[in-house]
Amino acid sequence: MPIHVHVSSGDAEAKFRVEPTIELIENFGLKPREIRQALMAIEENKEVIAARWNEYFGKNIGDNDNY
């Protein structure tokens, strides 16, 4: 399972892949401005997100997975 995050705002939600590059995977109603804000927040916190992911799911999970 690739490292990813879910972002929600009200009833809207989006899913972003974090590694190897940040990419919007799915969007269910987030506005372009909200997507840009989420992308900036993910970029600023990419290392923390990856570290927490690996702590929770186990080190190196998803390194070779395609999504």
mmCIF file of the N, C-alpha and C atoms, coordinates in Angstrom:
data_MODEL
# 
_entry.id   MODEL 
# 
loop_
_atom_site.group_PDB 
_atom_site.id 
_atom_site.type_symbol 
_atom_site.label_atom_id 
_atom_site.label_alt_id 
_atom_site.label_comp_id 
_atom_site.label_asym_id 
_atom_site.label_entity_id 
_atom_site.label_seq_id 
_atom_site.pdbx_PDB_ins_code 
_atom_site.Cartn_x 
_atom_site.Cartn_y 
_atom_site.Cartn_z 
_atom_site.occupancy 
_atom_site.B_iso_or_equiv 
_atom_site.pdbx_formal_charge 
_atom_site.auth_seq_id 
_atom_site.auth_comp_id 
_atom_site.auth_asym_id 
_atom_site.auth_atom_id 
_atom_site.pdbx_PDB_model_num 
ATOM 1   N N  . MET A 1 1  ? 0.852   -1.175 0.000  1.00 0.00 ? 1  MET A N  1 
ATOM 2   C CA . MET A 1 1  ? 0.000   0.000  0.000  1.00 0.00 ? 1  MET A CA 1 
ATOM 3   C C  . MET A 1 1  ? 0.898   1.239  0.000  1.00 0.00 ? 1  MET A C  1 
ATOM 4   N N  . PRO A 1 2  ? 0.796   2.075  -1.016 1.00 0.00 ? 2  PRO A N  1 
ATOM 5   C CA . PRO A 1 2  ? 1.611   3.296  -1.068 1.00 0.00 ? 2  PRO A CA 1 
ATOM 6   C C  . PRO A 1 2  ? 1.214   4.273  0.038  1.00 0.00 ? 2  PRO A C  1 
ATOM 7   N N  . ILE A 1 3  ? 2.170   5.055  0.475  1.00 0.00 ? 3  ILE A N  1 
ATOM 8   C CA . ILE A 1 3  ? 1.895   6.079  1.484  1.00 0.00 ? 3  ILE A CA 1 
ATOM 9   C C  . ILE A 1 3  ? 0.944   7.099  0.865  1.00 0.00 ? 3  ILE A C  1 
ATOM 10  N N  . HIS A 1 4  ? -0.175  7.312  1.554  1.00 0.00 ? 4  HIS A N  1 
ATOM 11  C CA . HIS A 1 4  ? -1.164  8.268  1.076  1.00 0.00 ? 4  HIS A CA 1 
ATOM 12  C C  . HIS A 1 4  ? -1.890  8.891  2.263  1.00 0.00 ? 4  HIS A C  1 
ATOM 13  N N  . VAL A 1 5  ? -2.563  9.995  1.999  1.00 0.00 ? 5  VAL A N  1 
ATOM 14  C CA . VAL A 1 5  ? -3.359  10.670 3.022  1.00 0.00 ? 5  VAL A CA 1 
ATOM 15  C C  . VAL A 1 5  ? -4.724  11.006 2.445  1.00 0.00 ? 5  VAL A C  1 
ATOM 16  N N  . HIS A 1 6  ? -5.692  11.076 3.336  1.00 0.00 ? 6  HIS A N  1 
ATOM 17  C CA . HIS A 1 6  ? -7.035  11.513 2.984  1.00 0.00 ? 6  HIS A CA 1 
ATOM 18  C C  . HIS A 1 6  ? -7.220  12.910 3.568  1.00 0.00 ? 6  HIS A C  1 
ATOM 19  N N  . VAL A 1 7  ? -7.779  13.796 2.781  1.00 0.00 ? 7  VAL A N  1 
ATOM 20  C CA . VAL A 1 7  ? -8.028  15.174 3.202  1.00 0.00 ? 7  VAL A CA 1 
ATOM 21  C C  . VAL A 1 7  ? -9.517  15.426 3.063  1.00 0.00 ? 7  VAL A C  1 
ATOM 22  N N  . SER A 1 8  ? -10.120 15.987 4.102  1.00 0.00 ? 8  SER A N  1 
ATOM 23  C CA . SER A 1 8  ? -11.553 16.276 4.015  1.00 0.00 ? 8  SER A CA 1 
ATOM 24  C C  . SER A 1 8  ? -11.829 17.710 4.433  1.00 0.00 ? 8  SER A C  1 
ATOM 25  N N  . SER A 1 9  ? -12.903 18.232 3.866  1.00 0.00 ? 9  SER A N  1 
ATOM 26  C CA . SER A 1 9  ? -13.388 19.567 4.184  1.00 0.00 ? 9  SER A CA 1 
ATOM 27  C C  . SER A 1 9  ? -14.897 19.530 4.025  1.00 0.00 ? 9  SER A C  1 
ATOM 28  N N  . GLY A 1 10 ? -15.589 19.612 5.132  1.00 0.00 ? 10 GLY A N  1 
ATOM 29  C CA . GLY A 1 10 ? -17.044 19.461 5.076  1.00 0.00 ? 10 GLY A CA 1 
ATOM 30  C C  . GLY A 1 10 ? -17.392 18.085 4.550  1.00 0.00 ? 10 GLY A C  1 
ATOM 31  N N  . ASP A 1 11 ? -18.218 18.027 3.520  1.00 0.00 ? 11 ASP A N  1 
ATOM 32  C CA . ASP A 1 11 ? -18.608 16.752 2.919  1.00 0.00 ? 11 ASP A CA 1 
ATOM 33  C C  . ASP A 1 11 ? -17.662 16.312 1.808  1.00 0.00 ? 11 ASP A C  1 
ATOM 34  N N  . ALA A 1 12 ? -16.674 17.131 1.470  1.00 0.00 ? 12 ALA A N  1 
ATOM 35  C CA . ALA A 1 12 ? -15.741 16.823 0.387  1.00 0.00 ? 12 ALA A CA 1 
ATOM 36  C C  . ALA A 1 12 ? -14.536 16.052 0.931  1.00 0.00 ? 12 ALA A C  1 
ATOM 37  N N  . GLU A 1 13 ? -13.931 15.254 0.045  1.00 0.00 ? 13 GLU A N  1 
ATOM 38  C CA . GLU A 1 13 ? -12.762 14.470 0.442  1.00 0.00 ? 13 GLU A CA 1 
ATOM 39  C C  . GLU A 1 13 ? -11.883 14.226 -0.775 1.00 0.00 ? 13 GLU A C  1 
ATOM 40  N N  . ALA A 1 14 ? -10.581 14.115 -0.525 1.00 0.00 ? 14 ALA A N  1 
ATOM 41  C CA . ALA A 1 14 ? -9.631  13.782 -1.580 1.00 0.00 ? 14 ALA A CA 1 
ATOM 42  C C  . ALA A 1 14 ? -8.574  12.851 -1.008 1.00 0.00 ? 14 ALA A C  1 
ATOM 43  N N  . LYS A 1 15 ? -7.933  12.114 -1.891 1.00 0.00 ? 15 LYS A N  1 
ATOM 44  C CA . LYS A 1 15 ? -6.874  11.185 -1.509 1.00 0.00 ? 15 LYS A CA 1 
ATOM 45  C C  . LYS A 1 15 ? -5.623  11.560 -2.298 1.00 0.00 ? 15 LYS A C  1 
ATOM 46  N N  . PHE A 1 16 ? -4.497  11.689 -1.593 1.00 0.00 ? 16 PHE A N  1 
ATOM 47  C CA . PHE A 1 16 ? -3.232  12.072 -2.198 1.00 0.00 ? 16 PHE A CA 1 
ATOM 48  C C  . PHE A 1 16 ? -2.183  11.004 -1.921 1.00 0.00 ? 16 PHE A C  1 
ATOM 49  N N  . ARG A 1 17 ? -1.444  10.614 -2.950 1.00 0.00 ? 17 ARG A N  1 
ATOM 50  C CA . ARG A 1 17 ? -0.260  9.781  -2.755 1.00 0.00 ? 17 ARG A CA 1 
ATOM 51  C C  . ARG A 1 17 ? 0.831   10.715 -2.261 1.00 0.00 ? 17 ARG A C  1 
ATOM 52  N N  . VAL A 1 18 ? 1.661   10.229 -1.326 1.00 0.00 ? 18 VAL A N  1 
ATOM 53  C CA . VAL A 1 18 ? 2.716   11.056 -0.756 1.00 0.00 ? 18 VAL A CA 1 
ATOM 54  C C  . VAL A 1 18 ? 4.083   10.722 -1.361 1.00 0.00 ? 18 VAL A C  1 
ATOM 55  N N  . GLU A 1 19 ? 4.335   9.465  -1.614 1.00 0.00 ? 19 GLU A N  1 
ATOM 56  C CA . GLU A 1 19 ? 5.628   9.041  -2.158 1.00 0.00 ? 19 GLU A CA 1 
ATOM 57  C C  . GLU A 1 19 ? 5.417   8.110  -3.324 1.00 0.00 ? 19 GLU A C  1 
ATOM 58  N N  . PRO A 1 20 ? 6.266   8.106  -4.319 1.00 0.00 ? 20 PRO A N  1 
ATOM 59  C CA . PRO A 1 20 ? 7.525   8.843  -4.405 1.00 0.00 ? 20 PRO A CA 1 
ATOM 60  C C  . PRO A 1 20 ? 7.323   10.327 -4.712 1.00 0.00 ? 20 PRO A C  1 
ATOM 61  N N  . THR A 1 21 ? 6.215   10.684 -5.337 1.00 0.00 ? 21 THR A N  1 
ATOM 62  C CA . THR A 1 21 ? 5.883   12.093 -5.546 1.00 0.00 ? 21 THR A CA 1 
ATOM 63  C C  . THR A 1 21 ? 4.462   12.335 -5.060 1.00 0.00 ? 21 THR A C  1 
ATOM 64  N N  . ILE A 1 22 ? 4.184   13.544 -4.671 1.00 0.00 ? 22 ILE A N  1 
ATOM 65  C CA . ILE A 1 22 ? 2.844   13.896 -4.207 1.00 0.00 ? 22 ILE A CA 1 
ATOM 66  C C  . ILE A 1 22 ? 1.937   14.003 -5.425 1.00 0.00 ? 22 ILE A C  1 
ATOM 67  N N  . GLU A 1 23 ? 0.812   13.300 -5.336 1.00 0.00 ? 23 GLU A N  1 
ATOM 68  C CA . GLU A 1 23 ? -0.105  13.246 -6.478 1.00 0.00 ? 23 GLU A CA 1 
ATOM 69  C C  . GLU A 1 23 ? -1.546  13.110 -5.990 1.00 0.00 ? 23 GLU A C  1 
ATOM 70  N N  . LEU A 1 24 ? -2.440  13.870 -6.584 1.00 0.00 ? 24 LEU A N  1 
ATOM 71  C CA . LEU A 1 24 ? -3.863  13.730 -6.294 1.00 0.00 ? 24 LEU A CA 1 
ATOM 72  C C  . LEU A 1 24 ? -4.358  12.444 -6.950 1.00 0.00 ? 24 LEU A C  1 
ATOM 73  N N  . ILE A 1 25 ? -4.916  11.542 -6.162 1.00 0.00 ? 25 ILE A N  1 
ATOM 74  C CA . ILE A 1 25 ? -5.399  10.254 -6.660 1.00 0.00 ? 25 ILE A CA 1 
ATOM 75  C C  . ILE A 1 25 ? -6.905  10.318 -6.939 1.00 0.00 ? 25 ILE A C  1 
ATOM 76  N N  . GLU A 1 26 ? -7.650  10.837 -5.972 1.00 0.00 ? 26 GLU A N  1 
ATOM 77  C CA . GLU A 1 26 ? -9.113  10.935 -6.103 1.00 0.00 ? 26 GLU A CA 1 
ATOM 78  C C  . GLU A 1 26 ? -9.571  12.254 -5.494 1.00 0.00 ? 26 GLU A C  1 
ATOM 79  N N  . ASN A 1 27 ? -10.595 12.817 -6.064 1.00 0.00 ? 27 ASN A N  1 
ATOM 80  C CA . ASN A 1 27 ? -11.193 14.026 -5.509 1.00 0.00 ? 27 ASN A CA 1 
ATOM 81  C C  . ASN A 1 27 ? -12.704 13.910 -5.560 1.00 0.00 ? 27 ASN A C  1 
ATOM 82  N N  . PHE A 1 28 ? -13.299 14.050 -4.420 1.00 0.00 ? 28 PHE A N  1 
ATOM 83  C CA . PHE A 1 28 ? -14.757 14.008 -4.316 1.00 0.00 ? 28 PHE A CA 1 
ATOM 84  C C  . PHE A 1 28 ? -15.243 15.318 -3.716 1.00 0.00 ? 28 PHE A C  1 
ATOM 85  N N  . GLY A 1 29 ? -15.125 16.393 -4.513 1.00 0.00 ? 29 GLY A N  1 
ATOM 86  C CA . GLY A 1 29 ? -15.733 17.656 -4.136 1.00 0.00 ? 29 GLY A CA 1 
ATOM 87  C C  . GLY A 1 29 ? -14.838 18.734 -3.567 1.00 0.00 ? 29 GLY A C  1 
ATOM 88  N N  . LEU A 1 30 ? -13.549 18.481 -3.354 1.00 0.00 ? 30 LEU A N  1 
ATOM 89  C CA . LEU A 1 30 ? -12.689 19.568 -2.888 1.00 0.00 ? 30 LEU A CA 1 
ATOM 90  C C  . LEU A 1 30 ? -12.535 20.603 -4.002 1.00 0.00 ? 30 LEU A C  1 
ATOM 91  N N  . LYS A 1 31 ? -12.538 21.859 -3.623 1.00 0.00 ? 31 LYS A N  1 
ATOM 92  C CA . LYS A 1 31 ? -12.370 22.950 -4.583 1.00 0.00 ? 31 LYS A CA 1 
ATOM 93  C C  . LYS A 1 31 ? -10.892 23.082 -4.939 1.00 0.00 ? 31 LYS A C  1 
ATOM 94  N N  . PRO A 1 32 ? -10.592 23.647 -6.100 1.00 0.00 ? 32 PRO A N  1 
ATOM 95  C CA . PRO A 1 32 ? -9.188  23.812 -6.508 1.00 0.00 ? 32 PRO A CA 1 
ATOM 96  C C  . PRO A 1 32 ? -8.321  24.493 -5.447 1.00 0.00 ? 32 PRO A C  1 
ATOM 97  N N  . ARG A 1 33 ? -8.857  25.496 -4.789 1.00 0.00 ? 33 ARG A N  1 
ATOM 98  C CA . ARG A 1 33 ? -8.103  26.180 -3.729 1.00 0.00 ? 33 ARG A CA 1 
ATOM 99  C C  . ARG A 1 33 ? -7.785  25.235 -2.581 1.00 0.00 ? 33 ARG A C  1 
ATOM 100 N N  . GLU A 1 34 ? -8.746  24.394 -2.203 1.00 0.00 ? 34 GLU A N  1 
ATOM 101 C CA . GLU A 1 34 ? -8.527  23.436 -1.122 1.00 0.00 ? 34 GLU A CA 1 
ATOM 102 C C  . GLU A 1 34 ? -7.499  22.383 -1.521 1.00 0.00 ? 34 GLU A C  1 
ATOM 103 N N  . ILE A 1 35 ? -7.521  21.980 -2.777 1.00 0.00 ? 35 ILE A N  1 
ATOM 104 C CA . ILE A 1 35 ? -6.536  21.019 -3.271 1.00 0.00 ? 35 ILE A CA 1 
ATOM 105 C C  . ILE A 1 35 ? -5.139  21.630 -3.209 1.00 0.00 ? 35 ILE A C  1 
ATOM 106 N N  . ARG A 1 36 ? -4.997  22.878 -3.648 1.00 0.00 ? 36 ARG A N  1 
ATOM 107 C CA . ARG A 1 36 ? -3.695  23.559 -3.590 1.00 0.00 ? 36 ARG A CA 1 
ATOM 108 C C  . ARG A 1 36 ? -3.198  23.667 -2.151 1.00 0.00 ? 36 ARG A C  1 
ATOM 109 N N  . GLN A 1 37 ? -4.096  24.013 -1.240 1.00 0.00 ? 37 GLN A N  1 
ATOM 110 C CA . GLN A 1 37 ? -3.716  24.125 0.171  1.00 0.00 ? 37 GLN A CA 1 
ATOM 111 C C  . GLN A 1 37 ? -3.271  22.768 0.715  1.00 0.00 ? 37 GLN A C  1 
ATOM 112 N N  . ALA A 1 38 ? -3.991  21.717 0.352  1.00 0.00 ? 38 ALA A N  1 
ATOM 113 C CA . ALA A 1 38 ? -3.626  20.377 0.804  1.00 0.00 ? 38 ALA A CA 1 
ATOM 114 C C  . ALA A 1 38 ? -2.271  19.972 0.245  1.00 0.00 ? 38 ALA A C  1 
ATOM 115 N N  . LEU A 1 39 ? -2.045  20.231 -1.043 1.00 0.00 ? 39 LEU A N  1 
ATOM 116 C CA . LEU A 1 39 ? -0.756  19.893 -1.655 1.00 0.00 ? 39 LEU A CA 1 
ATOM 117 C C  . LEU A 1 39 ? 0.389   20.615 -0.948 1.00 0.00 ? 39 LEU A C  1 
ATOM 118 N N  . MET A 1 40 ? 0.202   21.879 -0.625 1.00 0.00 ? 40 MET A N  1 
ATOM 119 C CA . MET A 1 40 ? 1.253   22.635 0.077  1.00 0.00 ? 40 MET A CA 1 
ATOM 120 C C  . MET A 1 40 ? 1.495   22.060 1.471  1.00 0.00 ? 40 MET A C  1 
ATOM 121 N N  . ALA A 1 41 ? 0.426   21.719 2.184  1.00 0.00 ? 41 ALA A N  1 
ATOM 122 C CA . ALA A 1 41 ? 0.573   21.157 3.533  1.00 0.00 ? 41 ALA A CA 1 
ATOM 123 C C  . ALA A 1 41 ? 1.259   19.788 3.487  1.00 0.00 ? 41 ALA A C  1 
ATOM 124 N N  . ILE A 1 42 ? 0.899   18.975 2.509  1.00 0.00 ? 42 ILE A N  1 
ATOM 125 C CA . ILE A 1 42 ? 1.535   17.659 2.369  1.00 0.00 ? 42 ILE A CA 1 
ATOM 126 C C  . ILE A 1 42 ? 3.019   17.831 2.048  1.00 0.00 ? 42 ILE A C  1 
ATOM 127 N N  . GLU A 1 43 ? 3.341   18.735 1.131  1.00 0.00 ? 43 GLU A N  1 
ATOM 128 C CA . GLU A 1 43 ? 4.743   18.986 0.771  1.00 0.00 ? 43 GLU A CA 1 
ATOM 129 C C  . GLU A 1 43 ? 5.547   19.433 1.994  1.00 0.00 ? 43 GLU A C  1 
ATOM 130 N N  . GLU A 1 44 ? 4.983   20.340 2.778  1.00 0.00 ? 44 GLU A N  1 
ATOM 131 C CA . GLU A 1 44 ? 5.675   20.857 3.962  1.00 0.00 ? 44 GLU A CA 1 
ATOM 132 C C  . GLU A 1 44 ? 5.859   19.790 5.033  1.00 0.00 ? 44 GLU A C  1 
ATOM 133 N N  . ASN A 1 45 ? 5.007   18.771 5.048  1.00 0.00 ? 45 ASN A N  1 
ATOM 134 C CA . ASN A 1 45 ? 5.028   17.756 6.099  1.00 0.00 ? 45 ASN A CA 1 
ATOM 135 C C  . ASN A 1 45 ? 5.315   16.353 5.579  1.00 0.00 ? 45 ASN A C  1 
ATOM 136 N N  . LYS A 1 46 ? 5.844   16.249 4.380  1.00 0.00 ? 46 LYS A N  1 
ATOM 137 C CA . LYS A 1 46 ? 6.041   14.953 3.730  1.00 0.00 ? 46 LYS A CA 1 
ATOM 138 C C  . LYS A 1 46 ? 6.862   13.984 4.584  1.00 0.00 ? 46 LYS A C  1 
ATOM 139 N N  . GLU A 1 47 ? 7.952   14.465 5.165  1.00 0.00 ? 47 GLU A N  1 
ATOM 140 C CA . GLU A 1 47 ? 8.805   13.591 5.969  1.00 0.00 ? 47 GLU A CA 1 
ATOM 141 C C  . GLU A 1 47 ? 8.089   13.100 7.225  1.00 0.00 ? 47 GLU A C  1 
ATOM 142 N N  . VAL A 1 48 ? 7.333   13.979 7.860  1.00 0.00 ? 48 VAL A N  1 
ATOM 143 C CA . VAL A 1 48 ? 6.586   13.600 9.064  1.00 0.00 ? 48 VAL A CA 1 
ATOM 144 C C  . VAL A 1 48 ? 5.501   12.589 8.703  1.00 0.00 ? 48 VAL A C  1 
ATOM 145 N N  . ILE A 1 49 ? 4.791   12.825 7.613  1.00 0.00 ? 49 ILE A N  1 
ATOM 146 C CA . ILE A 1 49 ? 3.740   11.904 7.162  1.00 0.00 ? 49 ILE A CA 1 
ATOM 147 C C  . ILE A 1 49 ? 4.340   10.529 6.910  1.00 0.00 ? 49 ILE A C  1 
ATOM 148 N N  . ALA A 1 50 ? 5.461   10.471 6.185  1.00 0.00 ? 50 ALA A N  1 
ATOM 149 C CA . ALA A 1 50 ? 6.106   9.190  5.875  1.00 0.00 ? 50 ALA A CA 1 
ATOM 150 C C  . ALA A 1 50 ? 6.586   8.500  7.141  1.00 0.00 ? 50 ALA A C  1 
ATOM 151 N N  . ALA A 1 51 ? 7.158   9.241  8.067  1.00 0.00 ? 51 ALA A N  1 
ATOM 152 C CA . ALA A 1 51 ? 7.645   8.648  9.316  1.00 0.00 ? 51 ALA A CA 1 
ATOM 153 C C  . ALA A 1 51 ? 6.499   8.060  10.126 1.00 0.00 ? 51 ALA A C  1 
ATOM 154 N N  . ARG A 1 52 ? 5.408   8.803  10.249 1.00 0.00 ? 52 ARG A N  1 
ATOM 155 C CA . ARG A 1 52 ? 4.254   8.302  11.019 1.00 0.00 ? 52 ARG A CA 1 
ATOM 156 C C  . ARG A 1 52 ? 3.628   7.095  10.336 1.00 0.00 ? 52 ARG A C  1 
ATOM 157 N N  . TRP A 1 53 ? 3.560   7.138  9.007  1.00 0.00 ? 53 TRP A N  1 
ATOM 158 C CA . TRP A 1 53 ? 3.024   6.012  8.240  1.00 0.00 ? 53 TRP A CA 1 
ATOM 159 C C  . TRP A 1 53 ? 3.844   4.758  8.543  1.00 0.00 ? 53 TRP A C  1 
ATOM 160 N N  . ASN A 1 54 ? 5.163   4.893  8.465  1.00 0.00 ? 54 ASN A N  1 
ATOM 161 C CA . ASN A 1 54 ? 6.039   3.748  8.688  1.00 0.00 ? 54 ASN A CA 1 
ATOM 162 C C  . ASN A 1 54 ? 5.970   3.248  10.118 1.00 0.00 ? 54 ASN A C  1 
ATOM 163 N N  . GLU A 1 55 ? 5.789   4.148  11.085 1.00 0.00 ? 55 GLU A N  1 
ATOM 164 C CA . GLU A 1 55 ? 5.607   3.724  12.473 1.00 0.00 ? 55 GLU A CA 1 
ATOM 165 C C  . GLU A 1 55 ? 4.328   2.900  12.612 1.00 0.00 ? 55 GLU A C  1 
ATOM 166 N N  . TYR A 1 56 ? 3.281   3.336  11.958 1.00 0.00 ? 56 TYR A N  1 
ATOM 167 C CA . TYR A 1 56 ? 1.973   2.677  12.096 1.00 0.00 ? 56 TYR A CA 1 
ATOM 168 C C  . TYR A 1 56 ? 1.888   1.389  11.289 1.00 0.00 ? 56 TYR A C  1 
ATOM 169 N N  . PHE A 1 57 ? 2.300   1.437  10.020 1.00 0.00 ? 57 PHE A N  1 
ATOM 170 C CA . PHE A 1 57 ? 2.116   0.303  9.127  1.00 0.00 ? 57 PHE A CA 1 
ATOM 171 C C  . PHE A 1 57 ? 3.343   -0.585 8.990  1.00 0.00 ? 57 PHE A C  1 
ATOM 172 N N  . GLY A 1 58 ? 4.481   -0.121 9.427  1.00 0.00 ? 58 GLY A N  1 
ATOM 173 C CA . GLY A 1 58 ? 5.699   -0.900 9.301  1.00 0.00 ? 58 GLY A CA 1 
ATOM 174 C C  . GLY A 1 58 ? 6.628   -0.287 8.281  1.00 0.00 ? 58 GLY A C  1 
ATOM 175 N N  . LYS A 1 59 ? 7.886   -0.353 8.572  1.00 0.00 ? 59 LYS A N  1 
ATOM 176 C CA . LYS A 1 59 ? 8.906   0.282  7.731  1.00 0.00 ? 59 LYS A CA 1 
ATOM 177 C C  . LYS A 1 59 ? 8.919   -0.301 6.330  1.00 0.00 ? 59 LYS A C  1 
ATOM 178 N N  . ASN A 1 60 ? 9.069   0.600  5.345  1.00 0.00 ? 60 ASN A N  1 
ATOM 179 C CA . ASN A 1 60 ? 9.243   0.270  3.931  1.00 0.00 ? 60 ASN A CA 1 
ATOM 180 C C  . ASN A 1 60 ? 8.013   -0.315 3.265  1.00 0.00 ? 60 ASN A C  1 
ATOM 181 N N  . ILE A 1 61 ? 6.877   -0.337 3.907  1.00 0.00 ? 61 ILE A N  1 
ATOM 182 C CA . ILE A 1 61 ? 5.683   -0.848 3.239  1.00 0.00 ? 61 ILE A CA 1 
ATOM 183 C C  . ILE A 1 61 ? 5.341   0.068  2.075  1.00 0.00 ? 61 ILE A C  1 
ATOM 184 N N  . GLY A 1 62 ? 5.039   -0.523 0.974  1.00 0.00 ? 62 GLY A N  1 
ATOM 185 C CA . GLY A 1 62 ? 4.622   0.249  -0.191 1.00 0.00 ? 62 GLY A CA 1 
ATOM 186 C C  . GLY A 1 62 ? 5.749   0.767  -1.042 1.00 0.00 ? 62 GLY A C  1 
ATOM 187 N N  . ASP A 1 63 ? 7.002   0.451  -0.709 1.00 0.00 ? 63 ASP A N  1 
ATOM 188 C CA . ASP A 1 63 ? 8.125   0.986  -1.485 1.00 0.00 ? 63 ASP A CA 1 
ATOM 189 C C  . ASP A 1 63 ? 8.061   0.612  -2.954 1.00 0.00 ? 63 ASP A C  1 
ATOM 190 N N  . ASN A 1 64 ? 7.587   -0.589 -3.242 1.00 0.00 ? 64 ASN A N  1 
ATOM 191 C CA . ASN A 1 64 ? 7.576   -1.044 -4.620 1.00 0.00 ? 64 ASN A CA 1 
ATOM 192 C C  . ASN A 1 64 ? 6.174   -1.175 -5.200 1.00 0.00 ? 64 ASN A C  1 
ATOM 193 N N  . ASP A 1 65 ? 5.184   -0.700 -4.486 1.00 0.00 ? 65 ASP A N  1 
ATOM 194 C CA . ASP A 1 65 ? 3.809   -0.818 -4.964 1.00 0.00 ? 65 ASP A CA 1 
ATOM 195 C C  . ASP A 1 65 ? 3.485   0.270  -5.966 1.00 0.00 ? 65 ASP A C  1 
ATOM 196 N N  . ASN A 1 66 ? 2.703   -0.077 -6.936 1.00 0.00 ? 66 ASN A N  1 
ATOM 197 C CA . ASN A 1 66 ? 2.160   0.913  -7.859 1.00 0.00 ? 66 ASN A CA 1 
ATOM 198 C C  . ASN A 1 66 ? 0.752   1.241  -7.418 1.00 0.00 ? 66 ASN A C  1 
ATOM 199 N N  . TYR A 1 67 ? 0.318   2.414  -7.714 1.00 0.00 ? 67 TYR A N  1 
ATOM 200 C CA . TYR A 1 67 ? -1.034  2.814  -7.320 1.00 0.00 ? 67 TYR A CA 1 
ATOM 201 C C  . TYR A 1 67 ? -1.716  3.488  -8.434 1.00 0.00 ? 67 TYR A C  1 
# 
